[in-house]
Amino acid sequence: MTYRSKYIGIDPGKSGGITVIDRYKNIKTFKCPDKALDMAMLFQVCIGNTAPEDVKFLMERVWARPTNGSRHAFAYGVNYGQWLGIAA
C-alpha cells in the first residue's frame, strides 16, 4: 500500500467543496468557489509545495437525474469539468 503526503477530495456540486488531509491527519475543508479562477487558486493552495506524485486526488462522480431540468444537468457537468481541468 502506498501512502501519500496529501489526500484531496472534491464534491464538485455548486454547494460542494474541497477537503485536504495531510500526513499528520490535519483536515481542512473549503466551500466550492463560484469562479473557475478561484477554484484553481484554491486547488493550488491545497496542494502547496507537495510533489504531484505525493498527492492522491479523489472526486465524486456526479450526474444529473432524469427529474433535473437541462439547466441543472449542464451546471453539474460544467463544475465537474472545471475541477477535472484544474486537477490536470
Secondary structure, 3 states (H helix, E strand, C coil): CCCCCEEEEEECCCCCEEEEEECCCCEEEEECCCCHHHHHHHHHHHHCCCCHHHEEEEECCCCCCCCCCHHHHHHHHHHHHHHHHHHC
